[in-house]
Amino acid sequence: MSKENFQVPQNVKMNFDAQKLFGPKESIEEIMQMHQEGEYADTLSSTDNTKKLIANLIKNKEPFIELSKLVDSSAERKTILPMPKTLSSTSSKNIVYANAAANASPPNSTPNGAYVINFGTLYTDSISAKGDQRWYAFQLTAEKKLTVYMSPVADTAVDNDLYLYKFDQTNSSVTVVAQSRNKAGMYELLSYVATAGIYFISVNSYACNTTNNFQIMAFTSDTWDEAEGDDSMTTAKEMPVNSEIIGTLDNSVDQDCRIWLVKEKGTYQLQLSVPSTALKYQVQIFSSSQNLITSMEQNARVTFPNVAPGGYYLKIVSVDGKIDPAVKYNFSMILLPPNIIDTNAYKATISPSGKQLIEVLAPGAVEGLKCNVLFIDRKEFDPTLIDFSTGRPSFPGYQCGGLSGTTSFILDEKSDPKRQIILGSYTSDLINVNNAIIFTVANCLYFWQLRKKFYHDYPAGYGQPNQTYYSGTDQFGTPYYTGVWRREEYSPIQFVVDINQMKVVDMYAPNFFYGKADYTGVTGNGTHSFTQTKTF
């Protein structure tokens, strides 16, 4: 019988007195303490040494399998995260398990006998047979993100699944709101953004033929990203190709899961960017049968060639349990064009709005390519077609523009960080663009041209004009002239592009609004800023 056909309790009716169990007069903490020290103190063991046990959970991971491409071979299957060992030998002598009495049903085998548990405490309990259940209860007084973790014994014949229920006080029933149903021998982990109320946890035995121990813990987070709860493969959302996710890890065992549906064979590029050297996040890739295939570290761009069609699971986790809820990671998945022959010469990312695919091809990326090329949504952005009139107007009295036929993108972040292609938002005294890109192009023939009216003498410091035109007379009949001072040069220019409009909206240089002086007494008066969100 498959898990899909396995019936789990839904809308369970209970003779449950919530007011008697949780208050209202006593505080939640006092009630929980009473239950921990009272009737069930001898049957449900616990420890407050949570940090040490979580550290053991992380430390006892099996070595990862590094493969050059995604496969699902039974000879290479491993189970990620073998369960932590039970409590240390010094404390195990004090453990009395819930089903220690022979032939006796534990009180918490039904919702009506649920144990009240504390957050952040790891409990040890046991379960006896297939179809058996263990129940636990707690109350939230405010909205929180819940994370519930359960580990079975390291035995592939034991398969305990995990369910979270919410109690409906109007009809005294509980309904499943989250679940984790990993295969035998794997831990279970679920998360749920929960409003205030009473909740139940159920551990259900899907497969076992003898009494076995498990450990369970629930804890809360005050902050979370909008994709939560996504800690379980059961609730994993699909990650589309050529997209990215921006998320956070809010506790030491938090994991963000996605489904990767490969609909066409191809080469895929994955990258996890984490803007903190103090953190060690990782992407783990699983087969559809939940076997670990490989893993990739943060801030590495990894290319997987010839990925076969099928379904894969992705998990973003902390390697050492250290997290920072304030740090946002960025994970992207790109399907490379089929004509790419050198993946090292190809880079891609997603625009700040999350809507456009931005690609840069360096020489050699495709056959015959001799210069850097920029694509936006697979359409080449040709800098020689830039219309200078669409950008910021030059300083009054000036003209500015011109690109040579050999203009090319510069992508040289190692020798000059300013020449990276940068994405973010751009603001100036005239323009505000939230979905912008700034890049540098070389071999730009541009000119600055000043037209100045004068009578008989050139303005001091200007020197000989390139051209002089008779411009008529003033009201007194005195003739005056217009001089044109023109300067041409080849050098890099930086452009700001509105990605949504696919047009240049401003130029960093030459631009007199930004204080670029040309002739004596001519200075800029504009302001601008570019807020970076990512680079190539």
C-alpha positions as semicolon CSV with decimal commas, in nm:
position;residue;x (nm);y (nm);z (nm)
1;M;0,000;0,000;0,000
2;S;0,143;0,335;-0,101
3;K;0,155;0,630;0,131
4;E;-0,081;0,813;-0,100
5;N;-0,351;0,555;-0,015
6;F;-0,267;0,540;0,355
7;Q;-0,551;0,697;0,553
8;V;-0,450;0,944;0,821
9;P;-0,684;1,090;1,083
10;Q;-0,879;1,385;0,947
11;N;-1,127;1,600;1,140
12;V;-1,089;1,381;1,447
13;K;-1,367;1,426;1,701
14;M;-1,243;1,445;2,058
15;N;-1,369;1,470;2,413
16;F;-1,117;1,744;2,469
17;D;-1,157;2,021;2,726
18;A;-0,923;2,294;2,603
19;Q;-1,008;2,528;2,889
20;K;-0,930;2,262;3,145
21;L;-0,598;2,177;2,978
22;F;-0,469;2,524;2,888
23;G;-0,636;2,771;3,121
24;P;-0,776;3,029;3,102
25;K;-0,660;3,157;3,441
26;E;-0,318;2,993;3,461
27;S;-0,041;3,092;3,223
28;I;0,046;2,857;2,937
29;E;0,393;2,805;3,083
30;E;0,254;2,705;3,421
31;I;0,011;2,457;3,270
32;M;0,284;2,300;3,058
33;Q;0,511;2,276;3,359
34;M;0,236;2,105;3,560
35;H;0,193;1,841;3,293
36;Q;0,566;1,786;3,258
37;E;0,606;1,733;3,633
38;G;0,276;1,556;3,691
39;E;0,102;1,243;3,572
40;Y;0,310;1,184;3,258
41;A;0,651;1,279;3,391
42;D;0,755;0,915;3,417
43;T;0,642;0,815;3,071
44;L;0,759;1,092;2,838
45;S;1,129;1,163;2,865
46;S;1,280;1,498;2,764
47;T;1,600;1,695;2,769
48;D;1,673;2,065;2,755
49;N;2,015;2,003;2,597
50;T;1,868;2,085;2,258
51;K;2,166;2,266;2,109
52;K;2,395;1,969;2,166
53;L;2,148;1,727;2,010
54;I;2,097;1,947;1,705
55;A;2,474;1,973;1,669
56;N;2,494;1,593;1,673
57;L;2,221;1,575;1,411
58;I;2,427;1,793;1,179
59;K;2,761;1,632;1,260
60;N;2,637;1,279;1,195
61;K;2,539;1,339;0,833
62;E;2,669;1,079;0,592
63;P;2,925;1,193;0,334
64;F;2,768;1,346;0,026
65;I;2,783;1,173;-0,309
66;E;2,946;1,395;-0,568
67;L;2,830;1,313;-0,920
68;S;2,904;1,489;-1,246
69;K;2,540;1,474;-1,346
70;L;2,204;1,390;-1,196
71;V;2,127;1,020;-1,183
72;D;1,907;0,790;-0,979
73;S;2,096;0,464;-0,956
74;S;2,013;0,221;-0,677
75;A;2,384;0,145;-0,637
76;E;2,448;0,508;-0,549
77;R;2,153;0,570;-0,322
78;K;2,218;0,701;0,025
79;T;1,993;0,838;0,295
80;I;2,078;1,192;0,394
81;L;2,088;1,289;0,759
82;P;2,092;0,960;0,949
83;M;1,912;1,019;1,275
84;P;2,106;1,138;1,578
85;K;2,195;0,887;1,838
86;T;1,960;0,875;2,135
87;L;2,053;1,051;2,454
88;S;2,405;1,003;2,590
89;S;2,485;0,707;2,812
90;T;2,503;0,930;3,119
91;S;2,141;1,035;3,081
92;S;1,987;0,726;2,921
93;K;1,956;0,545;3,253
94;N;1,690;0,798;3,356
95;I;1,474;0,738;3,050
96;V;1,140;0,560;3,093
97;Y;0,960;0,521;2,764
98;A;0,591;0,583;2,711
99;N;0,509;0,221;2,630
100;A;0,729;0,061;2,894
101;A;0,437;-0,115;3,064
102;A;0,366;-0,448;2,893
103;N;0,043;-0,467;2,697
104;A;-0,058;-0,118;2,814
105;S;-0,172;0,152;2,570
106;P;0,005;0,483;2,634
107;P;-0,227;0,769;2,729
108;N;-0,117;0,966;2,423
109;S;-0,220;0,702;2,167
110;T;-0,527;0,919;2,093
111;P;-0,575;1,297;2,072
112;N;-0,769;1,293;2,399
113;G;-0,459;1,176;2,584
114;A;-0,214;1,409;2,410
115;Y;0,087;1,516;2,614
116;V;0,142;1,890;2,649
117;I;0,495;1,972;2,530
118;N;0,727;2,270;2,560
119;F;0,892;2,441;2,265
120;G;1,263;2,386;2,211
121;T;1,273;2,060;2,407
122;L;1,362;1,727;2,245
123;Y;1,140;1,443;2,369
124;T;1,193;1,067;2,344
125;D;0,889;0,844;2,304
126;S;0,815;0,505;2,146
127;I;0,561;0,344;1,918
128;S;0,469;-0,022;1,890
129;A;0,302;-0,131;1,570
130;K;0,190;-0,029;1,225
131;G;-0,106;0,206;1,245
132;D;-0,020;0,315;1,600
133;Q;-0,016;0,685;1,689
134;R;0,133;0,920;1,948
135;W;-0,020;1,263;2,013
136;Y;0,117;1,588;2,159
137;A;-0,044;1,929;2,216
138;F;0,060;2,290;2,261
139;Q;-0,094;2,635;2,236
140;L;0,013;2,950;2,056
141;T;-0,092;3,291;2,187
142;A;0,027;3,476;1,873
143;E;0,108;3,400;1,509
144;K;0,437;3,211;1,472
145;K;0,611;2,988;1,226
146;L;0,608;2,633;1,366
147;T;0,881;2,381;1,291
148;V;0,832;2,022;1,402
149;Y;1,110;1,764;1,380
150;M;1,086;1,387;1,435
151;S;1,359;1,124;1,405
152;P;1,308;0,747;1,405
153;V;1,564;0,483;1,487
154;A;1,818;0,417;1,210
155;D;1,621;0,125;1,070
156;T;1,477;0,116;0,718
157;A;1,204;-0,121;0,844
158;V;1,068;0,164;1,057
159;D;0,867;0,437;0,890
160;N;0,707;0,692;1,120
161;D;0,532;0,989;0,960
162;L;0,459;1,329;1,110
163;Y;0,139;1,536;1,105
164;L;0,037;1,874;1,243
165;Y;-0,328;1,940;1,329
166;K;-0,518;2,251;1,432
167;F;-0,790;2,222;1,694
168;D;-1,131;2,372;1,613
169;Q;-1,293;2,472;1,941
170;T;-1,634;2,520;1,778
171;N;-1,680;2,150;1,704
172;S;-1,399;1,987;1,907
173;S;-1,220;1,843;1,604
174;V;-0,867;1,855;1,468
175;T;-0,773;1,888;1,100
176;V;-0,439;1,824;0,927
177;V;-0,264;2,150;0,828
178;A;0,089;2,019;0,751
179;Q;0,260;1,683;0,711
180;S;0,593;1,515;0,639
181;R;0,600;1,164;0,490
182;N;0,957;1,079;0,404
183;K;1,063;0,725;0,330
184;A;1,168;0,472;0,594
185;G;1,483;0,556;0,787
186;M;1,464;0,931;0,720
187;Y;1,384;1,208;0,962
188;E;1,059;1,400;0,925
189;L;1,039;1,779;0,925
190;L;0,744;2,009;0,864
191;S;0,672;2,378;0,902
192;Y;0,358;2,586;0,915
193;V;0,280;2,954;0,964
194;A;0,030;2,921;1,247
195;T;-0,217;3,167;1,387
196;A;-0,294;3,173;1,758
197;G;-0,470;2,859;1,875
198;I;-0,431;2,501;1,994
199;Y;-0,233;2,254;1,784
200;F;-0,166;1,882;1,794
201;I;0,126;1,678;1,663
202;S;0,071;1,317;1,563
203;V;0,341;1,058;1,497
204;N;0,187;0,778;1,288
205;S;0,354;0,444;1,230
206;Y;0,330;0,364;0,861
207;A;0,558;0,060;0,894
208;C;0,715;-0,120;1,188
209;N;0,697;-0,468;1,341
210;T;0,832;-0,401;1,689
211;T;0,852;-0,130;1,950
212;N;1,085;0,148;1,840
213;N;1,194;0,478;1,986
214;F;1,175;0,818;1,821
215;Q;1,257;1,175;1,915
216;I;1,036;1,476;1,855
217;M;1,074;1,851;1,900
218;A;0,866;2,159;1,818
219;F;0,988;2,516;1,816
220;T;0,878;2,854;1,689
221;S;1,026;3,135;1,480
222;D;0,930;3,501;1,505
223;T;1,030;3,578;1,145
224;W;0,999;3,378;0,824
225;D;0,996;3,425;0,447
226;E;0,681;3,431;0,240
227;A;0,728;3,077;0,103
228;E;0,695;2,910;0,446
229;G;0,604;2,645;0,537
230;D;0,814;2,458;0,288
231;D;1,029;2,235;0,510
232;S;0,869;1,913;0,390
233;M;0,901;1,744;0,053
234;T;0,527;1,679;0,085
235;T;0,457;2,053;0,069
236;A;0,741;2,148;-0,168
237;K;0,641;2,391;-0,443
238;E;0,761;2,363;-0,802
239;M;1,056;2,580;-0,900
240;P;1,014;2,686;-1,262
241;V;1,310;2,677;-1,499
242;N;1,482;3,014;-1,555
243;S;1,367;3,146;-1,220
244;E;1,501;3,220;-0,874
245;I;1,387;3,208;-0,515
246;I;1,484;3,454;-0,244
247;G;1,445;3,315;0,105
248;T;1,576;3,282;0,457
249;L;1,654;3,007;0,706
250;D;1,497;3,098;1,038
251;N;1,614;2,817;1,267
252;S;1,894;2,562;1,287
253;V;1,704;2,277;1,119
254;D;1,499;2,491;0,881
255;Q;1,514;2,372;0,522
256;D;1,347;2,517;0,215
257;C;1,226;2,251;-0,029
258;R;1,138;2,278;-0,397
259;I;1,035;2,038;-0,673
260;W;1,242;2,051;-0,989
261;L;1,048;1,911;-1,285
262;V;1,281;1,852;-1,579
263;K;1,061;1,843;-1,886
264;E;1,339;1,845;-2,145
265;K;1,688;1,704;-2,140
266;G;1,947;1,977;-2,124
267;T;2,226;2,153;-1,939
268;Y;2,122;2,339;-1,627
269;Q;2,310;2,600;-1,426
270;L;2,234;2,631;-1,054
271;Q;2,367;2,893;-0,815
272;L;2,311;2,966;-0,447
273;S;2,424;3,316;-0,344
274;V;2,454;3,396;0,027
275;P;2,587;3,744;0,119
276;S;2,757;3,632;0,442
277;T;3,087;3,452;0,496
278;A;2,974;3,359;0,847
279;L;2,708;3,124;0,707
280;K;2,749;2,790;0,533
281;Y;2,437;2,713;0,332
282;Q;2,405;2,433;0,082
283;V;2,173;2,298;-0,189
284;Q;2,101;1,925;-0,171
285;I;1,956;1,749;-0,476
286;F;1,743;1,435;-0,432
287;S;1,585;1,193;-0,673
288;S;1,209;1,153;-0,690
289;S;1,247;0,856;-0,454
290;Q;1,415;1,085;-0,201
291;N;1,768;0,955;-0,246
292;L;2,051;1,205;-0,222
293;I;2,220;1,260;-0,559
294;T;2,465;1,541;-0,492
295;S;2,508;1,876;-0,320
296;M;2,648;2,219;-0,402
297;E;2,789;2,486;-0,174
298;Q;2,689;2,850;-0,150
299;N;2,832;3,114;-0,385
300;A;2,924;2,850;-0,642
301;R;2,786;2,838;-0,995
302;V;2,746;2,469;-1,084
303;T;2,659;2,337;-1,430
304;F;2,486;2,000;-1,467
305;P;2,509;1,861;-1,822
306;N;2,258;1,627;-1,984
307;V;2,003;1,626;-1,703
308;A;1,745;1,358;-1,780
309;P;1,372;1,440;-1,772
310;G;1,204;1,358;-1,442
311;G;1,131;1,493;-1,099
312;Y;1,394;1,600;-0,845
313;Y;1,379;1,750;-0,498
314;L;1,588;2,049;-0,391
315;K;1,667;2,140;-0,031
316;I;1,842;2,453;0,092
317;V;1,991;2,388;0,437
318;S;2,256;2,510;0,680
319;V;2,561;2,282;0,685
320;D;2,660;2,358;1,044
321;G;2,330;2,471;1,194
322;K;2,426;2,839;1,198
323;I;2,157;3,062;1,051
324;D;2,071;3,429;1,033
325;P;1,703;3,508;0,963
326;A;1,804;3,856;0,849
327;V;2,025;3,722;0,567
328;K;1,844;3,651;0,241
329;Y;1,983;3,388;0,006
330;N;1,927;3,385;-0,369
331;F;1,894;3,054;-0,554
332;S;1,856;3,045;-0,932
333;M;1,805;2,772;-1,191
334;I;1,880;2,836;-1,557
335;L;1,838;2,612;-1,862
336;L;2,128;2,693;-2,096
337;P;2,068;2,752;-2,467
338;P;2,143;2,435;-2,665
339;N;2,417;2,603;-2,873
340;I;2,646;2,677;-2,577
341;I;2,975;2,492;-2,630
342;D;3,174;2,638;-2,339
343;T;2,974;2,665;-2,017
344;N;3,258;2,854;-1,847
345;A;3,199;3,138;-2,094
346;Y;2,829;3,160;-2,006
347;K;2,670;3,342;-1,712
348;A;2,307;3,407;-1,633
349;T;2,091;3,559;-1,363
350;I;1,740;3,691;-1,308
351;S;1,650;4,061;-1,315
352;P;1,567;4,242;-0,987
353;S;1,196;4,213;-1,065
354;G;1,233;3,837;-1,101
355;K;1,077;3,848;-1,448
356;Q;1,360;3,872;-1,702
357;L;1,642;3,631;-1,779
358;I;1,974;3,816;-1,816
359;E;2,256;3,630;-1,994
360;V;2,612;3,720;-2,087
361;L;2,808;3,517;-2,342
362;A;3,185;3,562;-2,348
363;P;3,403;3,476;-2,649
364;G;3,387;3,104;-2,716
365;A;3,050;3,049;-2,551
366;V;2,904;2,970;-2,893
367;E;3,086;2,894;-3,213
368;G;3,239;3,199;-3,377
369;L;3,167;3,444;-3,093
370;K;3,450;3,701;-3,064
371;C;3,315;3,952;-2,808
372;N;3,090;3,971;-2,502
373;V;2,720;3,966;-2,583
374;L;2,429;4,059;-2,357
375;F;2,087;3,890;-2,388
376;I;1,764;3,989;-2,213
377;D;1,497;3,719;-2,234
378;R;1,701;3,549;-2,507
379;K;1,699;3,867;-2,720
380;E;2,037;4,023;-2,794
381;F;2,090;4,377;-2,667
382;D;2,295;4,552;-2,936
383;P;2,471;4,863;-2,797
384;T;2,532;5,005;-3,144
385;L;2,156;5,056;-3,177
386;I;2,134;5,277;-2,868
387;D;1,940;5,595;-2,937
388;F;2,113;5,870;-2,744
389;S;1,802;6,083;-2,752
390;T;1,629;5,833;-2,519
391;G;1,882;5,899;-2,245
392;R;1,933;6,197;-2,021
393;P;1,976;6,520;-2,220
394;S;2,322;6,668;-2,210
395;F;2,407;6,987;-2,026
396;P;2,232;7,286;-2,188
397;G;2,422;7,398;-2,495
398;Y;2,593;7,058;-2,536
399;Q;2,541;6,756;-2,752
400;C;2,673;6,411;-2,665
401;G;2,666;6,078;-2,845
402;G;2,802;5,835;-3,097
403;L;2,908;5,468;-3,087
404;S;3,151;5,295;-3,317
405;G;3,074;4,979;-3,505
406;T;3,320;4,782;-3,290
407;T;3,147;4,867;-2,960
408;S;3,149;4,567;-2,722
409;F;3,056;4,489;-2,363
410;I;3,323;4,483;-2,095
411;L;3,294;4,204;-1,838
412;D;3,614;4,213;-1,637
413;E;3,518;4,206;-1,270
414;K;3,851;4,063;-1,153
415;S;4,069;4,347;-1,280
416;D;3,809;4,621;-1,248
417;P;3,501;4,563;-1,025
418;K;3,338;4,873;-1,172
419;R;3,312;4,694;-1,503
420;Q;3,085;4,420;-1,382
421;I;2,732;4,398;-1,513
422;I;2,529;4,509;-1,212
423;L;2,156;4,477;-1,147
424;G;1,951;4,682;-0,905
425;S;1,757;5,007;-0,879
426;Y;1,864;5,344;-1,016
427;T;1,765;5,688;-0,894
428;S;1,868;6,034;-1,016
429;D;1,727;6,385;-1,008
430;L;1,522;6,301;-1,318
431;I;1,480;5,920;-1,323
432;N;1,368;5,640;-1,091
433;V;1,402;5,283;-1,228
434;N;1,349;4,984;-0,996
435;N;1,436;4,717;-1,252
436;A;1,766;4,842;-1,392
437;I;2,097;4,715;-1,519
438;I;2,426;4,903;-1,556
439;F;2,701;4,788;-1,789
440;T;3,016;4,919;-1,953
441;V;3,091;4,917;-2,324
442;A;3,428;4,969;-2,491
443;N;3,536;5,120;-2,825
444;C;3,287;5,403;-2,790
445;L;3,351;5,696;-3,019
446;Y;3,171;5,976;-2,845
447;F;3,191;6,352;-2,872
448;W;3,122;6,653;-2,655
449;Q;3,012;6,960;-2,845
450;L;2,965;7,313;-2,707
451;R;2,806;7,595;-2,904
452;K;2,890;7,937;-2,761
453;K;2,788;8,281;-2,892
454;F;3,049;8,555;-2,873
455;Y;3,131;8,889;-3,038
456;H;3,492;8,916;-3,157
457;D;3,702;8,742;-2,891
458;Y;3,682;8,377;-2,791
459;P;3,584;8,313;-2,428
460;A;3,890;8,305;-2,203
461;G;4,040;7,959;-2,169
462;Y;3,835;7,800;-2,445
463;G;4,102;7,815;-2,708
464;Q;4,054;7,798;-3,082
465;P;3,705;7,670;-3,180
466;N;3,671;7,389;-3,430
467;Q;3,428;7,595;-3,633
468;T;3,295;7,951;-3,629
469;Y;2,963;8,071;-3,769
470;Y;2,834;8,422;-3,831
471;S;2,518;8,450;-3,622
472;G;2,383;8,794;-3,704
473;T;2,378;9,118;-3,507
474;D;2,241;9,229;-3,176
475;Q;1,992;9,512;-3,122
476;F;2,269;9,765;-3,165
477;G;2,377;9,626;-3,499
478;T;2,696;9,469;-3,362
479;P;2,781;9,138;-3,536
480;Y;2,836;8,824;-3,324
481;Y;2,948;8,472;-3,398
482;T;2,892;8,118;-3,271
483;G;3,190;7,899;-3,198
484;V;3,172;7,519;-3,184
485;W;3,420;7,345;-2,960
486;R;3,415;6,971;-3,023
487;R;3,612;6,695;-2,853
488;E;3,615;6,333;-2,970
489;E;3,764;6,037;-2,792
490;Y;3,748;5,661;-2,753
491;S;3,694;5,530;-2,401
492;P;3,448;5,313;-2,205
493;I;3,100;5,447;-2,130
494;Q;2,860;5,314;-1,866
495;F;2,492;5,292;-1,953
496;V;2,189;5,249;-1,729
497;V;1,915;5,044;-1,894
498;D;1,551;5,020;-1,791
499;I;1,505;4,644;-1,832
500;N;1,126;4,663;-1,853
501;Q;1,144;4,921;-2,134
502;M;1,461;4,773;-2,290
503;K;1,608;5,118;-2,344
504;V;1,891;5,335;-2,213
505;V;1,768;5,585;-1,956
506;D;2,097;5,743;-1,851
507;M;2,472;5,748;-1,900
508;Y;2,732;5,773;-1,626
509;A;2,995;5,923;-1,856
510;P;3,018;6,142;-2,047
511;N;2,738;6,329;-1,873
512;F;2,775;6,690;-1,761
513;F;2,495;6,658;-1,509
514;Y;2,733;6,442;-1,306
515;G;3,010;6,701;-1,290
516;K;3,216;6,601;-1,592
517;A;3,397;6,923;-1,683
518;D;3,473;6,994;-2,045
519;Y;3,582;7,354;-2,082
520;T;3,659;7,617;-1,822
521;G;3,362;7,704;-1,605
522;V;3,145;7,412;-1,723
523;T;3,046;7,168;-1,446
524;G;2,760;6,930;-1,382
525;N;2,475;6,974;-1,140
526;G;2,300;6,636;-1,123
527;T;2,276;6,357;-0,864
528;H;2,246;5,982;-0,912
529;S;2,274;5,653;-0,722
530;F;2,262;5,286;-0,814
531;T;2,152;5,041;-0,542
532;Q;2,307;4,705;-0,625
533;T;2,110;4,386;-0,570
534;K;2,332;4,142;-0,760
535;T;2,622;4,114;-1,002
536;F;2,738;3,851;-1,246
